[in-house]
Amino acid sequence: MITRSALLAALIAVAVLLTAAPVQAADDPERPSRRTFASGLDNPRGLAFGPDGRLYVAEAGRGGRGPCRPGPDGRLRCFGRTGAIAEIGAGGQRRIRRNLPSMAFPQGGGAVGPSDVAVGPDGTLTHVMGEARVLIPYRRGLLILDERGLRRVGPRGRTWTVARIADATAVALGPDGAYYVAGRDRIWRAEPGRTPQVYASGLPGVVDLAWSGEGVLHVVQSSGALRRLTRTGSLQVTTGLTAPGGLAIRGRYAYVTVCGVCQGTGAVVRIPLRAQPET
């Protein structure tokens, strides 16, 4: 049985957050229009679509009344069961999972809690905590990205390392069956049993990445930029995304969680993806 003290220690240990000031939108007349798809979220992070088109968002919560402990940065964070998984669909927006562990600054920002969510083909919902990222079904188990790199988690919880990538922050399954992992300023292409290869470089601060239906990789960066990667480099789709926390693509639109370190003012914005030929 996991005690509260052990859970607090685990959450604090992975509390590596970017509490950056909001990024101001650039004055760019070519920037495509965007609209708010969901609002009122607490520190929203990773997101994923289910097979029925509903969108699920991991909310890291807003902490609580305590106990409170200093994190690795020396700043006080307080525990509470305010983490959640939100569902956005035709019927509106609601939290379908509540009372998940969360630690946040006393004002509720910069939370550590639910960090990502995945939906299986049958609609089964799974979430991860702390700084871990997306789960991908793999050989009767799941793939998870954490501080150890890309790992396989078996049905009984046993783990195997698939790829060691330093400072990994995000992973997406490519149309070619390989795994694309963001680490430092690069995107790595990883296949089980093989040494990871550099797929793209010069991309600092990648928060999340996702493939479009046309087979084009998109990344969102902590600077607030959303980019599409082509064979000759990256093309900017939009800028000015405030403290982005996650990225998902469905059809001709990208969905990005913004204000990912904010209590109550986090949101999901929908951004149209312009059809552009590969170069």
C-alpha positions, -999 to 999 in steps of 0.1 A, spaced: 0 0 0 14 34 -9 13 58 20 5 95 16 41 104 26 55 81 -1 32 96 -27 42 131 -17 79 122 -20 73 107 -54 54 137 -66 80 161 -53 108 141 -69 94 146 -104 85 182 -99 105 197 -127 81 224 -141 86 254 -163 68 282 -145 73 307 -173 56 340 -178 28 339 -204 41 343 -240 26 372 -258 11 366 -292 33 378 -321 19 405 -344 17 381 -374 -11 388 -400 -4 353 -415 -11 335 -382 -41 312 -387 -72 319 -366 -77 299 -334 -106 294 -311 -110 282 -275 -122 246 -275 -123 241 -237 -117 264 -207 -116 266 -169 -89 239 -166 -64 235 -138 -29 232 -150 -38 212 -182 -11 190 -197 -14 161 -222 -45 154 -242 -58 127 -265 -88 118 -286 -109 87 -281 -122 66 -310 -156 84 -307 -141 118 -312 -142 129 -275 -112 148 -263 -96 139 -229 -73 162 -210 -51 155 -180 -54 183 -154 -25 184 -129 -49 200 -104 -43 229 -81 -28 212 -50 -46 217 -17 -43 225 19 -15 202 26 7 189 39 31 212 23 67 206 14 95 224 -5 102 210 -40 137 207 -56 136 244 -64 130 253 -28 95 266 -34 67 253 -12 41 230 -28 9 217 -10 -8 184 -15 -45 179 -24 -67 156 -44 -76 181 -71 -61 164 -101 -86 153 -128 -92 140 -163 -116 162 -183 -138 150 -212 -148 174 -239 -175 162 -264 -207 172 -281 -225 172 -247 -201 198 -232 -172 196 -208 -170 176 -176 -145 159 -153 -149 122 -155 -121 114 -131 -116 134 -99 -97 133 -66 -64 125 -82 -32 134 -63 -19 169 -70 8 192 -55 10 229 -64 22 263 -51 -1 277 -25 -18 299 -52 -26 267 -72 -3 272 -101 27 251 -112 10 218 -102 24 183 -103 -3 156 -109 -19 139 -138 4 147 -167 -9 128 -197 -37 106 -209 -42 79 -235 -72 62 -249 -72 26 -263 -90 14 -294 -118 1 -272 -121 34 -253 -101 23 -223 -87 54 -205 -53 55 -189 -34 83 -173 1 89 -159 13 111 -131 42 135 -124 63 142 -155 57 109 -173 42 112 -208 19 94 -231 12 56 -229 11 36 -262 -3 0 -264 26 -24 -270 28 -62 -268 1 -67 -242 15 -38 -223 22 -1 -226 50 22 -235 57 51 -212 82 79 -214 99 91 -182 132 102 -168 146 67 -178 137 71 -214 112 50 -234 101 20 -214 77 -9 -219 54 -17 -189 40 -52 -189 6 -63 -177 19 -71 -143 39 -39 -139 73 -52 -150 94 -27 -171 119 -30 -199 139 -2 -215 131 3 -252 153 33 -258 176 55 -236 172 91 -246 185 119 -224 160 146 -212 132 130 -231 100 151 -230 75 136 -255 69 106 -277 46 98 -306 41 66 -327 49 74 -363 31 61 -394 61 39 -401 58 21 -368 88 38 -352 87 59 -321 96 96 -323 110 110 -291 118 146 -282 150 149 -263 170 182 -257 169 200 -290 163 170 -312 137 145 -323 149 109 -323 135 80 -343 136 49 -321 129 13 -329 130 -15 -303 164 -33 -304 181 -5 -325 201 25 -316 180 57 -319 187 80 -348 184 118 -351 153 127 -372 154 165 -367 175 189 -347 175 226 -337 142 223 -319 147 234 -282 120 231 -256 97 206 -273 67 201 -250 48 176 -271 46 162 -307 19 146 -328 14 133 -364 -13 146 -387 -34 123 -409 -12 132 -438 19 118 -421 34 152 -411 50 155 -377 41 186 -357 58 199 -325 48 225 -299 76 242 -280 78 259 -246 84 292 -265 48 291 -276 54 280 -312 37 252 -331 57 239 -360 54 213 -388 85 194 -398 92 189 -435 121 171 -452 140 203 -455 133 218 -420 105 232 -399 77 255 -409 60 277 -383 23 272 -380 15 297 -352 31 315 -323 20 330 -290 7 299 -273 8 306 -236 28 280 -216 16 250 -237 12 217 -220 2 192 -247 -6 186 -284 -31 164 -302 -42 164 -339 -75 154 -353 -85 160 -389 -74 194 -401 -69 209 -366 -43 209 -339 -55 210 -303 -31 225 -277 -34 229 -240 -24 264 -230 -16 281 -196 -5 246 -185 9 260 -152 -22 280 -143 -51 273 -119 -86 277 -133 -75 296 -165 -60 267 -185 -76 260 -218 -75 240 -250 -73 260 -282 -80 246 -317 -57 257 -345 -64 250 -382 -36 233 -400 -31 246 -435 -27 220 -462 8 224 -475 28 201 -499 59 185 -485 91 200 -497 
